[in-house]
């Protein structure tokens, strides 16, 4: 999942933030249910957690939660305490709900192409909600922005390099068709974020 971080210039109430984090966490978890049901992968920290889950049999939720722990320091240095708290809550929600939802959601038939697109739309909307409320799903995106501040190396290139490694590892664990459908899902996520996460289109009233 893409993890570009942005702070919202509009001040939200606690209730606004709570529903935004709840929506983002739930939709992100539903996206992971779709993804893992089909055996697909994705990019960024979530993609690494999925690969580790496939390779070891460990649950995605605990792996994703553990992987994110080192990145909160970067988030605190780059974005502040409020961002870290909200991101921690969003990651915890995703980790917990991704383990719980499969008990209540199943798919009799789901083609990989449709599943990849659905994953992209659902996950993209989840990330948009989190970004709008000053949170993210942690991970590489935070470190990429921190490195950009410290070294000048563009955050987008760091994220792209990480995703290239994740998908290269995926080819060792999954067949090429599965990786191709996975790339479609990752593309849809990024398109949703790119086309919709624009501050000039947000109007505060």
DRENKEZA-506810 format. One record per atom (N, C-alpha, C): residue number from 1; residue in three letters; atom name; x, y, z. Coordinates in steps of 0.02 Angstrom, whole numbers, padded with zeros to 5 digits. Example, Ala and Ser with C-alpha at 12.3 -4.5 7.8 and 13.67 -1.06 7.14 Angstrom:
2
(1, ALA, N, (00660, -00284, 00390));
(1, ALA, CA, (00615, -00225, 00390));
(1, ALA, C, (00660, -00165, 00390));
(2, SER, N, (00642, -00112, 00354));
(2, SER, CA, (00684, -00053, 00357));
(2, SER, C, (00645, 00002, 00394));
This chain:
205
(1, UNK, N, (00042, -00059, 00000));
(1, UNK, CA, (00000, 00000, 00000));
(1, UNK, C, (00043, 00062, 00000));
(2, UNK, N, (00025, 00120, -00043));
(2, UNK, CA, (00064, 00181, -00043));
(2, UNK, C, (00059, 00217, 00023));
(3, UNK, N, (00112, 00253, 00042));
(3, UNK, CA, (00114, 00282, 00109));
(3, UNK, C, (00138, 00354, 00108));
(4, UNK, N, (00122, 00392, 00057));
(4, UNK, CA, (00139, 00462, 00054));
(4, UNK, C, (00104, 00498, 00112));
(5, UNK, N, (00141, 00538, 00148));
(5, UNK, CA, (00114, 00569, 00209));
(5, UNK, C, (00098, 00642, 00196));
(6, UNK, N, (00042, 00666, 00221));
(6, UNK, CA, (00025, 00737, 00214));
(6, UNK, C, (-00015, 00758, 00274));
(7, UNK, N, (-00002, 00819, 00296));
(7, UNK, CA, (-00041, 00847, 00351));
(7, UNK, C, (-00099, 00888, 00323));
(8, UNK, N, (-00156, 00882, 00355));
(8, UNK, CA, (-00216, 00918, 00334));
(8, UNK, C, (-00216, 00987, 00364));
(9, UNK, N, (-00223, 01041, 00323));
(9, UNK, CA, (-00223, 01108, 00350));
(9, UNK, C, (-00287, 01126, 00387));
(10, UNK, N, (-00340, 01086, 00379));
(10, UNK, CA, (-00404, 01100, 00410));
(10, UNK, C, (-00406, 01065, 00478));
(11, UNK, N, (-00425, 01103, 00530));
(11, UNK, CA, (-00427, 01074, 00597));
(11, UNK, C, (-00491, 01033, 00606));
(12, UNK, N, (-00483, 00971, 00628));
(12, UNK, CA, (-00539, 00927, 00640));
(12, UNK, C, (-00552, 00920, 00715));
(13, UNK, N, (-00615, 00904, 00732));
(13, UNK, CA, (-00631, 00889, 00801));
(13, UNK, C, (-00609, 00818, 00818));
(14, UNK, N, (-00611, 00801, 00882));
(14, UNK, CA, (-00593, 00733, 00902));
(14, UNK, C, (-00640, 00682, 00871));
(15, UNK, N, (-00704, 00700, 00866));
(15, UNK, CA, (-00753, 00655, 00835));
(15, UNK, C, (-00737, 00646, 00761));
(16, UNK, N, (-00719, 00701, 00728));
(16, UNK, CA, (-00699, 00696, 00658));
(16, UNK, C, (-00641, 00647, 00650));
(17, UNK, N, (-00590, 00656, 00692));
(17, UNK, CA, (-00531, 00614, 00687));
(17, UNK, C, (-00548, 00541, 00703));
(18, UNK, N, (-00590, 00530, 00753));
(18, UNK, CA, (-00608, 00462, 00773));
(18, UNK, C, (-00643, 00425, 00716));
(19, UNK, N, (-00691, 00458, 00683));
(19, UNK, CA, (-00725, 00423, 00629));
(19, UNK, C, (-00680, 00415, 00569));
(20, UNK, N, (-00635, 00463, 00557));
(20, UNK, CA, (-00587, 00456, 00502));
(20, UNK, C, (-00540, 00398, 00512));
(21, UNK, N, (-00513, 00391, 00573));
(21, UNK, CA, (-00469, 00336, 00588));
(21, UNK, C, (-00506, 00270, 00587));
(22, UNK, N, (-00568, 00269, 00611));
(22, UNK, CA, (-00608, 00207, 00611));
(22, UNK, C, (-00621, 00185, 00539));
(23, UNK, N, (-00641, 00232, 00497));
(23, UNK, CA, (-00654, 00216, 00427));
(23, UNK, C, (-00591, 00191, 00393));
(24, UNK, N, (-00536, 00229, 00402));
(24, UNK, CA, (-00474, 00211, 00370));
(24, UNK, C, (-00448, 00143, 00392));
(25, UNK, N, (-00452, 00129, 00458));
(25, UNK, CA, (-00429, 00065, 00483));
(25, UNK, C, (-00471, 00007, 00458));
(26, UNK, N, (-00537, 00016, 00457));
(26, UNK, CA, (-00582, -00038, 00436));
(26, UNK, C, (-00574, -00052, 00361));
(27, UNK, N, (-00574, 00001, 00320));
(27, UNK, CA, (-00568, -00009, 00248));
(27, UNK, C, (-00499, -00038, 00229));
(28, UNK, N, (-00447, -00016, 00264));
(28, UNK, CA, (-00381, -00044, 00251));
(28, UNK, C, (-00380, -00118, 00268));
(29, UNK, N, (-00411, -00137, 00324));
(29, UNK, CA, (-00415, -00207, 00343));
(29, UNK, C, (-00454, -00248, 00292));
(30, UNK, N, (-00509, -00220, 00268));
(30, UNK, CA, (-00549, -00255, 00217));
(30, UNK, C, (-00508, -00264, 00153));
(31, UNK, N, (-00468, -00214, 00136));
(31, UNK, CA, (-00424, -00220, 00078));
(31, UNK, C, (-00374, -00277, 00087));
(32, UNK, N, (-00347, -00284, 00147));
(32, UNK, CA, (-00299, -00338, 00160));
(32, UNK, C, (-00334, -00407, 00156));
(33, UNK, N, (-00397, -00410, 00178));
(33, UNK, CA, (-00435, -00473, 00173));
(33, UNK, C, (-00442, -00493, 00099));
(34, UNK, N, (-00458, -00445, 00057));
(34, UNK, CA, (-00463, -00458, -00015));
(34, UNK, C, (-00396, -00481, -00042));
(35, UNK, N, (-00344, -00445, -00024));
(35, UNK, CA, (-00276, -00458, -00050));
(35, UNK, C, (-00253, -00528, -00031));
(36, UNK, N, (-00258, -00545, 00033));
(36, UNK, CA, (-00232, -00610, 00056));
(36, UNK, C, (-00277, -00668, 00035));
(37, UNK, N, (-00342, -00655, 00027));
(37, UNK, CA, (-00386, -00708, 00001));
(37, UNK, C, (-00363, -00732, -00067));
(38, UNK, N, (-00340, -00685, -00108));
(38, UNK, CA, (-00318, -00700, -00176));
(38, UNK, C, (-00244, -00719, -00179));
(39, UNK, N, (-00208, -00713, -00123));
(39, UNK, CA, (-00137, -00728, -00123));
(39, UNK, C, (-00095, -00675, -00157));
(40, UNK, N, (-00123, -00614, -00163));
(40, UNK, CA, (-00087, -00559, -00195));
(40, UNK, C, (-00040, -00525, -00146));
(41, UNK, N, (00000, -00480, -00172));
(41, UNK, CA, (00045, -00440, -00130));
(41, UNK, C, (00035, -00366, -00147));
(42, UNK, N, (00066, -00324, -00109));
(42, UNK, CA, (00064, -00252, -00123));
(42, UNK, C, (00131, -00222, -00104));
(43, UNK, N, (00137, -00156, -00110));
(43, UNK, CA, (00200, -00124, -00095));
(43, UNK, C, (00203, -00099, -00024));
(44, UNK, N, (00258, -00063, -00009));
(44, UNK, CA, (00269, -00029, 00054));
(44, UNK, C, (00271, -00078, 00113));
(45, UNK, N, (00262, -00053, 00173));
(45, UNK, CA, (00268, -00094, 00233));
(45, UNK, C, (00216, -00150, 00235));
(46, UNK, N, (00155, -00134, 00212));
(46, UNK, CA, (00103, -00185, 00210));
(46, UNK, C, (00123, -00243, 00165));
(47, UNK, N, (00154, -00227, 00108));
(47, UNK, CA, (00177, -00279, 00063));
(47, UNK, C, (00229, -00324, 00093));
(48, UNK, N, (00276, -00294, 00131));
(48, UNK, CA, (00327, -00334, 00164));
(48, UNK, C, (00295, -00379, 00217));
(49, UNK, N, (00247, -00353, 00254));
(49, UNK, CA, (00212, -00392, 00305));
(49, UNK, C, (00174, -00450, 00273));
(50, UNK, N, (00142, -00438, 00216));
(50, UNK, CA, (00106, -00491, 00181));
(50, UNK, C, (00154, -00546, 00159));
(51, UNK, N, (00212, -00527, 00131));
(51, UNK, CA, (00260, -00577, 00109));
(51, UNK, C, (00286, -00619, 00168));
(52, UNK, N, (00301, -00586, 00224));
(52, UNK, CA, (00324, -00622, 00283));
(52, UNK, C, (00269, -00670, 00306));
(53, UNK, N, (00207, -00647, 00304));
(53, UNK, CA, (00151, -00689, 00324));
(53, UNK, C, (00145, -00751, 00279));
(54, UNK, N, (00152, -00741, 00213));
(54, UNK, CA, (00149, -00798, 00167));
(54, UNK, C, (00207, -00847, 00180));
(55, UNK, N, (00266, -00820, 00192));
(55, UNK, CA, (00326, -00862, 00198));
(55, UNK, C, (00329, -00901, 00263));
(56, UNK, N, (00300, -00872, 00316));
(56, UNK, CA, (00307, -00902, 00383));
(56, UNK, C, (00243, -00933, 00410));
(57, UNK, N, (00186, -00911, 00383));
(57, UNK, CA, (00122, -00933, 00410));
(57, UNK, C, (00099, -00891, 00469));
(58, UNK, N, (00139, -00841, 00488));
(58, UNK, CA, (00118, -00796, 00542));
(58, UNK, C, (00062, -00751, 00517));
(59, UNK, N, (00020, -00728, 00562));
(59, UNK, CA, (-00035, -00683, 00543));
(59, UNK, C, (-00009, -00616, 00519));
(60, UNK, N, (-00044, -00587, 00471));
(60, UNK, CA, (-00024, -00522, 00444));
(60, UNK, C, (-00025, -00469, 00499));
(61, UNK, N, (-00078, -00468, 00540));
(61, UNK, CA, (-00086, -00415, 00590));
(61, UNK, C, (-00028, -00407, 00636));
(62, UNK, N, (-00006, -00460, 00672));
(62, UNK, CA, (00051, -00453, 00717));
(62, UNK, C, (00115, -00433, 00681));
(63, UNK, N, (00126, -00460, 00620));
(63, UNK, CA, (00186, -00444, 00582));
(63, UNK, C, (00186, -00370, 00563));
(64, UNK, N, (00129, -00346, 00538));
(64, UNK, CA, (00124, -00276, 00517));
(64, UNK, C, (00134, -00229, 00576));
(65, UNK, N, (00104, -00246, 00632));
(65, UNK, CA, (00111, -00205, 00692));
(65, UNK, C, (00184, -00201, 00714));
(66, UNK, N, (00219, -00259, 00714));
(66, UNK, CA, (00288, -00261, 00736));
(66, UNK, C, (00335, -00224, 00688));
(67, UNK, N, (00324, -00232, 00623));
(67, UNK, CA, (00367, -00199, 00574));
(67, UNK, C, (00364, -00123, 00582));
(68, UNK, N, (00306, -00097, 00599));
(68, UNK, CA, (00298, -00025, 00603));
(68, UNK, C, (00330, 00007, 00665));
(69, UNK, N, (00345, -00032, 00716));
(69, UNK, CA, (00370, -00004, 00778));
(69, UNK, C, (00431, 00041, 00770));
(70, UNK, N, (00482, 00022, 00730));
(70, UNK, CA, (00541, 00065, 00725));
(70, UNK, C, (00527, 00132, 00690));
(71, UNK, N, (00473, 00135, 00650));
(71, UNK, CA, (00461, 00194, 00610));
(71, UNK, C, (00428, 00252, 00648));
(72, UNK, N, (00402, 00239, 00707));
(72, UNK, CA, (00369, 00292, 00743));
(72, UNK, C, (00417, 00347, 00765));
(73, UNK, N, (00480, 00328, 00776));
(73, UNK, CA, (00530, 00379, 00794));
(73, UNK, C, (00539, 00428, 00737));
(74, UNK, N, (00543, 00401, 00675));
(74, UNK, CA, (00549, 00445, 00616));
(74, UNK, C, (00487, 00489, 00610));
(75, UNK, N, (00429, 00460, 00624));
(75, UNK, CA, (00367, 00498, 00620));
(75, UNK, C, (00365, 00555, 00671));
(76, UNK, N, (00390, 00541, 00731));
(76, UNK, CA, (00391, 00593, 00782));
(76, UNK, C, (00438, 00650, 00762));
(77, UNK, N, (00496, 00633, 00736));
(77, UNK, CA, (00544, 00684, 00716));
(77, UNK, C, (00518, 00725, 00657));
(78, UNK, N, (00482, 00693, 00611));
(78, UNK, CA, (00460, 00727, 00550));
(78, UNK, C, (00392, 00761, 00556));
(79, UNK, N, (00344, 00728, 00593));
(79, UNK, CA, (00275, 00751, 00591));
(79, UNK, C, (00247, 00770, 00660));
(80, UNK, N, (00280, 00751, 00714));
(80, UNK, CA, (00256, 00770, 00780));
(80, UNK, C, (00219, 00715, 00816));
(81, UNK, N, (00204, 00729, 00880));
(81, UNK, CA, (00174, 00678, 00924));
(81, UNK, C, (00103, 00660, 00903));
(82, UNK, N, (00062, 00710, 00885));
(82, UNK, CA, (-00007, 00696, 00866));
(82, UNK, C, (-00010, 00648, 00807));
(83, UNK, N, (00033, 00659, 00757));
(83, UNK, CA, (00035, 00615, 00700));
(83, UNK, C, (00053, 00543, 00721));
(84, UNK, N, (00102, 00537, 00765));
(84, UNK, CA, (00124, 00470, 00786));
(84, UNK, C, (00068, 00434, 00823));
(85, UNK, N, (00033, 00470, 00867));
(85, UNK, CA, (-00022, 00438, 00905));
(85, UNK, C, (-00077, 00414, 00858));
(86, UNK, N, (-00097, 00458, 00811));
(86, UNK, CA, (-00149, 00439, 00764));
(86, UNK, C, (-00127, 00381, 00719));
(87, UNK, N, (-00065, 00383, 00697));
(87, UNK, CA, (-00040, 00329, 00655));
(87, UNK, C, (-00035, 00263, 00693));
(88, UNK, N, (-00014, 00267, 00756));
(88, UNK, CA, (-00012, 00207, 00798));
(88, UNK, C, (-00081, 00176, 00804));
(89, UNK, N, (-00132, 00218, 00815));
(89, UNK, CA, (-00200, 00193, 00821));
(89, UNK, C, (-00224, 00163, 00756));
(90, UNK, N, (-00208, 00195, 00699));
(90, UNK, CA, (-00229, 00168, 00634));
(90, UNK, C, (-00196, 00101, 00620));
(91, UNK, N, (-00131, 00096, 00635));
(91, UNK, CA, (-00095, 00033, 00625));
(91, UNK, C, (-00124, -00022, 00671));
(92, UNK, N, (-00138, -00004, 00733));
(92, UNK, CA, (-00167, -00053, 00780));
(92, UNK, C, (-00235, -00077, 00756));
(93, UNK, N, (-00277, -00030, 00730));
(93, UNK, CA, (-00342, -00049, 00703));
(93, UNK, C, (-00335, -00096, 00644));
(94, UNK, N, (-00292, -00079, 00597));
(94, UNK, CA, (-00281, -00122, 00540));
(94, UNK, C, (-00257, -00191, 00561));
(95, UNK, N, (-00209, -00192, 00607));
(95, UNK, CA, (-00181, -00256, 00630));
(95, UNK, C, (-00234, -00300, 00662));
(96, UNK, N, (-00275, -00270, 00706));
(96, UNK, CA, (-00327, -00308, 00740));
(96, UNK, C, (-00384, -00329, 00695));
(97, UNK, N, (-00408, -00282, 00655));
(97, UNK, CA, (-00466, -00297, 00612));
(97, UNK, C, (-00449, -00346, 00556));
(98, UNK, N, (-00387, -00344, 00531));
(98, UNK, CA, (-00368, -00390, 00478));
(98, UNK, C, (-00369, -00462, 00502));
(99, UNK, N, (-00359, -00472, 00568));
(99, UNK, CA, (-00363, -00539, 00596));
(99, UNK, C, (-00435, -00559, 00611));
(100, UNK, N, (-00477, -00509, 00626));
(100, UNK, CA, (-00547, -00522, 00645));
(100, UNK, C, (-00594, -00530, 00585));
(101, UNK, N, (-00586, -00490, 00534));
(101, UNK, CA, (-00633, -00489, 00478));
(101, UNK, C, (-00642, -00555, 00442));
(102, UNK, N, (-00588, -00595, 00432));
(102, UNK, CA, (-00599, -00659, 00396));
(102, UNK, C, (-00649, -00705, 00428));
(103, UNK, N, (-00664, -00695, 00493));
(103, UNK, CA, (-00716, -00735, 00526));
(103, UNK, C, (-00786, -00715, 00503));
(104, UNK, N, (-00792, -00655, 00473));
(104, UNK, CA, (-00858, -00629, 00455));
(104, UNK, C, (-00865, -00614, 00380));
(105, UNK, N, (-00810, -00617, 00343));
(105, UNK, CA, (-00812, -00602, 00271));
(105, UNK, C, (-00779, -00659, 00234));
(106, UNK, N, (-00812, -00684, 00181));
(106, UNK, CA, (-00782, -00735, 00139));
(106, UNK, C, (-00805, -00724, 00067));
(107, UNK, N, (-00770, -00754, 00020));
(107, UNK, CA, (-00785, -00745, -00051));
(107, UNK, C, (-00791, -00813, -00084));
(108, UNK, N, (-00849, -00826, -00112));
(108, UNK, CA, (-00857, -00889, -00149));
(108, UNK, C, (-00822, -00884, -00216));
(109, UNK, N, (-00828, -00827, -00249));
(109, UNK, CA, (-00796, -00816, -00314));
(109, UNK, C, (-00770, -00744, -00316));
(110, UNK, N, (-00707, -00737, -00332));
(110, UNK, CA, (-00677, -00670, -00340));
(110, UNK, C, (-00619, -00676, -00388));
(111, UNK, N, (-00627, -00649, -00449));
(111, UNK, CA, (-00574, -00652, -00499));
(111, UNK, C, (-00517, -00607, -00478));
(112, UNK, N, (-00454, -00628, -00489));
(112, UNK, CA, (-00397, -00587, -00468));
(112, UNK, C, (-00397, -00517, -00497));
(113, UNK, N, (-00420, -00508, -00559));
(113, UNK, CA, (-00421, -00441, -00588));
(113, UNK, C, (-00468, -00396, -00550));
(114, UNK, N, (-00529, -00419, -00538));
(114, UNK, CA, (-00578, -00379, -00501));
(114, UNK, C, (-00554, -00370, -00429));
(115, UNK, N, (-00527, -00422, -00400));
(115, UNK, CA, (-00503, -00417, -00331));
(115, UNK, C, (-00447, -00366, -00324));
(116, UNK, N, (-00402, -00364, -00373));
(116, UNK, CA, (-00347, -00315, -00372));
(116, UNK, C, (-00374, -00244, -00375));
(117, UNK, N, (-00423, -00234, -00420));
(117, UNK, CA, (-00452, -00167, -00427));
(117, UNK, C, (-00490, -00147, -00364));
(118, UNK, N, (-00530, -00194, -00337));
(118, UNK, CA, (-00566, -00180, -00275));
(118, UNK, C, (-00518, -00164, -00218));
(119, UNK, N, (-00465, -00203, -00213));
(119, UNK, CA, (-00415, -00189, -00162));
(119, UNK, C, (-00388, -00118, -00171));
(120, UNK, N, (-00373, -00099, -00232));
(120, UNK, CA, (-00346, -00033, -00245));
(120, UNK, C, (-00392, 00023, -00225));
(121, UNK, N, (-00456, 00017, -00243));
(121, UNK, CA, (-00505, 00069, -00226));
(121, UNK, C, (-00517, 00072, -00151));
(122, UNK, N, (-00527, 00014, -00120));
(122, UNK, CA, (-00541, 00013, -00049));
(122, UNK, C, (-00482, 00039, -00009));
(123, UNK, N, (-00422, 00016, -00025));
(123, UNK, CA, (-00362, 00038, 00011));
(123, UNK, C, (-00347, 00111, -00002));
(124, UNK, N, (-00357, 00133, -00064));
(124, UNK, CA, (-00346, 00203, -00080));
(124, UNK, C, (-00392, 00248, -00041));
(125, UNK, N, (-00456, 00230, -00034));
(125, UNK, CA, (-00502, 00271, 00005));
(125, UNK, C, (-00484, 00271, 00078));
(126, UNK, N, (-00458, 00214, 00103));
(126, UNK, CA, (-00437, 00210, 00172));
(126, UNK, C, (-00379, 00258, 00185));
(127, UNK, N, (-00330, 00258, 00141));
(127, UNK, CA, (-00272, 00302, 00148));
(127, UNK, C, (-00292, 00375, 00143));
(128, UNK, N, (-00338, 00391, 00098));
(128, UNK, CA, (-00361, 00460, 00092));
(128, UNK, C, (-00392, 00484, 00157));
(129, UNK, N, (-00433, 00441, 00188));
(129, UNK, CA, (-00465, 00459, 00251));
(129, UNK, C, (-00412, 00471, 00305));
(130, UNK, N, (-00363, 00428, 00308));
(130, UNK, CA, (-00311, 00435, 00359));
(130, UNK, C, (-00269, 00498, 00347));
(131, UNK, N, (-00250, 00511, 00284));
(131, UNK, CA, (-00211, 00571, 00269));
(131, UNK, C, (-00249, 00634, 00288));
(132, UNK, N, (-00314, 00634, 00274));
(132, UNK, CA, (-00355, 00693, 00288));
(132, UNK, C, (-00359, 00707, 00363));
(133, UNK, N, (-00346, 00656, 00404));
(133, UNK, CA, (-00351, 00665, 00476));
(133, UNK, C, (-00282, 00660, 00510));
(134, UNK, N, (-00230, 00675, 00472));
(134, UNK, CA, (-00164, 00681, 00500));
(134, UNK, C, (-00133, 00616, 00523));
(135, UNK, N, (-00148, 00561, 00488));
(135, UNK, CA, (-00121, 00496, 00506));
(135, UNK, C, (-00098, 00460, 00443));
(136, UNK, N, (-00068, 00402, 00453));
(136, UNK, CA, (-00048, 00360, 00396));
(136, UNK, C, (-00048, 00288, 00421));
(137, UNK, N, (-00023, 00243, 00380));
(137, UNK, CA, (-00014, 00174, 00402));
(137, UNK, C, (00059, 00160, 00416));
(138, UNK, N, (00096, 00213, 00432));
(138, UNK, CA, (00165, 00206, 00456));
(138, UNK, C, (00214, 00184, 00402));
(139, UNK, N, (00269, 00157, 00425));
(139, UNK, CA, (00315, 00123, 00381));
(139, UNK, C, (00362, 00165, 00340));
(140, UNK, N, (00374, 00140, 00279));
(140, UNK, CA, (00427, 00167, 00236));
(140, UNK, C, (00414, 00239, 00216));
(141, UNK, N, (00350, 00258, 00208));
(141, UNK, CA, (00335, 00326, 00188));
(141, UNK, C, (00361, 00377, 00238));
(142, UNK, N, (00356, 00361, 00302));
(142, UNK, CA, (00381, 00406, 00354));
(142, UNK, C, (00457, 00412, 00349));
(143, UNK, N, (00491, 00355, 00344));
(143, UNK, CA, (00563, 00356, 00340));
(143, UNK, C, (00587, 00392, 00277));
(144, UNK, N, (00550, 00383, 00222));
(144, UNK, CA, (00568, 00415, 00159));
(144, UNK, C, (00568, 00491, 00166));
(145, UNK, N, (00517, 00518, 00199));
(145, UNK, CA, (00513, 00590, 00209));
(145, UNK, C, (00568, 00614, 00257));
(146, UNK, N, (00583, 00574, 00307));
(146, UNK, CA, (00637, 00592, 00353));
(146, UNK, C, (00704, 00595, 00317));
(147, UNK, N, (00718, 00544, 00275));
(147, UNK, CA, (00780, 00543, 00237));
(147, UNK, C, (00783, 00601, 00188));
(148, UNK, N, (00726, 00619, 00159));
(148, UNK, CA, (00724, 00676, 00113));
(148, UNK, C, (00744, 00740, 00150));
(149, UNK, N, (00719, 00749, 00210));
(149, UNK, CA, (00737, 00808, 00250));
(149, UNK, C, (00811, 00809, 00267));
(150, UNK, N, (00838, 00750, 00283));
(150, UNK, CA, (00907, 00747, 00306));
(150, UNK, C, (00959, 00747, 00250));
(151, UNK, N, (00941, 00714, 00194));
(151, UNK, CA, (00991, 00704, 00141));
(151, UNK, C, (00973, 00737, 00074));
(152, UNK, N, (00910, 00754, 00065));
(152, UNK, CA, (00888, 00782, 00001));
(152, UNK, C, (00867, 00730, -00049));
(153, UNK, N, (00875, 00665, -00032));
(153, UNK, CA, (00855, 00612, -00078));
(153, UNK, C, (00779, 00608, -00079));
(154, UNK, N, (00749, 00612, -00138));
(154, UNK, CA, (00677, 00618, -00144));
(154, UNK, C, (00641, 00558, -00112));
(155, UNK, N, (00588, 00574, -00074));
(155, UNK, CA, (00550, 00522, -00039));
(155, UNK, C, (00519, 00472, -00088));
(156, UNK, N, (00496, 00497, -00145));
(156, UNK, CA, (00465, 00453, -00194));
(156, UNK, C, (00512, 00400, -00220));
(157, UNK, N, (00576, 00418, -00228));
(157, UNK, CA, (00625, 00370, -00252));
(157, UNK, C, (00639, 00316, -00199));
(158, UNK, N, (00639, 00336, -00136));
(158, UNK, CA, (00649, 00287, -00082));
(158, UNK, C, (00592, 00237, -00082));
(159, UNK, N, (00530, 00262, -00088));
(159, UNK, CA, (00472, 00218, -00088));
(159, UNK, C, (00472, 00172, -00149));
(160, UNK, N, (00491, 00200, -00207));
(160, UNK, CA, (00493, 00161, -00269));
(160, UNK, C, (00545, 00105, -00263));
(161, UNK, N, (00604, 00121, -00235));
(161, UNK, CA, (00656, 00070, -00226));
(161, UNK, C, (00633, 00015, -00179));
(162, UNK, N, (00600, 00034, -00125));
(162, UNK, CA, (00575, -00016, -00078));
(162, UNK, C, (00523, -00061, -00111));
(163, UNK, N, (00477, -00032, -00149));
(163, UNK, CA, (00426, -00071, -00184));
(163, UNK, C, (00457, -00119, -00234));
(164, UNK, N, (00510, -00096, -00268));
(164, UNK, CA, (00544, -00140, -00316));
(164, UNK, C, (00573, -00201, -00282));
(165, UNK, N, (00601, -00192, -00222));
(165, UNK, CA, (00627, -00249, -00184));
(165, UNK, C, (00571, -00295, -00163));
(166, UNK, N, (00516, -00266, -00139));
(166, UNK, CA, (00459, -00307, -00116));
(166, UNK, C, (00432, -00350, -00173));
(167, UNK, N, (00422, -00320, -00232));
(167, UNK, CA, (00395, -00358, -00288));
(167, UNK, C, (00445, -00409, -00316));
(168, UNK, N, (00509, -00393, -00310));
(168, UNK, CA, (00560, -00442, -00330));
(168, UNK, C, (00558, -00502, -00284));
(169, UNK, N, (00551, -00490, -00219));
(169, UNK, CA, (00544, -00546, -00171));
(169, UNK, C, (00480, -00585, -00185));
(170, UNK, N, (00427, -00549, -00204));
(170, UNK, CA, (00363, -00582, -00218));
(170, UNK, C, (00370, -00633, -00274));
(171, UNK, N, (00412, -00618, -00323));
(171, UNK, CA, (00422, -00665, -00379));
(171, UNK, C, (00453, -00731, -00356));
(172, UNK, N, (00487, -00729, -00298));
(172, UNK, CA, (00517, -00790, -00272));
(172, UNK, C, (00466, -00832, -00234));
(173, UNK, N, (00411, -00802, -00214));
(173, UNK, CA, (00360, -00837, -00175));
(173, UNK, C, (00295, -00850, -00212));
(174, UNK, N, (00279, -00808, -00262));
(174, UNK, CA, (00217, -00815, -00298));
(174, UNK, C, (00232, -00821, -00373));
(175, UNK, N, (00184, -00847, -00412));
(175, UNK, CA, (00194, -00851, -00484));
(175, UNK, C, (00187, -00783, -00517));
(176, UNK, N, (00211, -00777, -00578));
(176, UNK, CA, (00214, -00711, -00610));
(176, UNK, C, (00144, -00682, -00623));
(177, UNK, N, (00094, -00723, -00635));
(177, UNK, CA, (00027, -00697, -00646));
(177, UNK, C, (00000, -00664, -00582));
(178, UNK, N, (00012, -00697, -00525));
(178, UNK, CA, (-00009, -00668, -00461));
(178, UNK, C, (00026, -00602, -00449));
(179, UNK, N, (00090, -00599, -00464));
(179, UNK, CA, (00127, -00536, -00454));
(179, UNK, C, (00102, -00482, -00502));
(180, UNK, N, (00083, -00502, -00563));
(180, UNK, CA, (00056, -00454, -00611));
(180, UNK, C, (-00010, -00425, -00588));
(181, UNK, N, (-00056, -00468, -00563));
(181, UNK, CA, (-00119, -00442, -00535));
(181, UNK, C, (-00105, -00399, -00474));
(182, UNK, N, (-00055, -00417, -00436));
(182, UNK, CA, (-00037, -00377, -00378));
(182, UNK, C, (-00014, -00307, -00399));
(183, UNK, N, (00025, -00304, -00452));
(183, UNK, CA, (00048, -00239, -00477));
(183, UNK, C, (-00011, -00196, -00500));
(184, UNK, N, (-00062, -00228, -00528));
(184, UNK, CA, (-00122, -00191, -00547));
(184, UNK, C, (-00154, -00159, -00486));
(185, UNK, N, (-00160, -00198, -00432));
(185, UNK, CA, (-00189, -00171, -00370));
(185, UNK, C, (-00149, -00113, -00343));
(186, UNK, N, (-00083, -00120, -00342));
(186, UNK, CA, (-00040, -00066, -00318));
(186, UNK, C, (-00047, -00003, -00362));
(187, UNK, N, (-00054, -00013, -00427));
(187, UNK, CA, (-00064, 00043, -00472));
(187, UNK, C, (-00129, 00080, -00457));
(188, UNK, N, (-00183, 00043, -00445));
(188, UNK, CA, (-00247, 00075, -00430));
(188, UNK, C, (-00242, 00115, -00365));
(189, UNK, N, (-00210, 00087, -00314));
(189, UNK, CA, (-00201, 00124, -00251));
(189, UNK, C, (-00167, 00191, -00264));
(190, UNK, N, (-00112, 00189, -00301));
(190, UNK, CA, (-00074, 00250, -00314));
(190, UNK, C, (-00113, 00300, -00356));
(191, UNK, N, (-00153, 00275, -00404));
(191, UNK, CA, (-00194, 00320, -00444));
(191, UNK, C, (-00247, 00354, -00402));
(192, UNK, N, (-00278, 00316, -00357));
(192, UNK, CA, (-00329, 00346, -00313));
(192, UNK, C, (-00298, 00402, -00271));
(193, UNK, N, (-00239, 00390, -00243));
(193, UNK, CA, (-00207, 00441, -00203));
(193, UNK, C, (-00186, 00501, -00246));
(194, UNK, N, (-00155, 00487, -00303));
(194, UNK, CA, (-00130, 00540, -00346));
(194, UNK, C, (-00186, 00586, -00371));
(195, UNK, N, (-00242, 00556, -00390));
(195, UNK, CA, (-00296, 00595, -00419));
(195, UNK, C, (-00340, 00630, -00368));
(196, UNK, N, (-00340, 00606, -00306));
(196, UNK, CA, (-00387, 00632, -00256));
(196, UNK, C, (-00355, 00670, -00199));
(197, UNK, N, (-00292, 00657, -00184));
(197, UNK, CA, (-00261, 00690, -00127));
(197, UNK, C, (-00226, 00754, -00150));
(198, UNK, N, (-00268, 00806, -00161));
(198, UNK, CA, (-00244, 00871, -00182));
(198, UNK, C, (-00274, 00925, -00138));
(199, UNK, N, (-00230, 00964, -00106));
(199, UNK, CA, (-00254, 01014, -00060));
(199, UNK, C, (-00295, 01069, -00095));
(200, UNK, N, (-00279, 01083, -00158));
(200, UNK, CA, (-00314, 01137, -00193));
(200, UNK, C, (-00387, 01118, -00207));
(201, UNK, N, (-00405, 01054, -00196));
(201, UNK, CA, (-00475, 01034, -00207));
(201, UNK, C, (-00514, 01029, -00142));
(202, UNK, N, (-00482, 01041, -00086));
(202, UNK, CA, (-00516, 01040, -00022));
(202, UNK, C, (-00536, 01110, -00002));
(203, UNK, N, (-00599, 01120, 00013));
(203, UNK, CA, (-00625, 01186, 00030));
(203, UNK, C, (-00653, 01182, 00101));
(204, UNK, N, (-00627, 01222, 00145));
(204, UNK, CA, (-00651, 01223, 00214));
(204, UNK, C, (-00711, 01271, 00218));
(205, UNK, N, (-00763, 01251, 00252));
(205, UNK, CA, (-00821, 01295, 00260));
(205, UNK, C, (-00835, 01306, 00333));
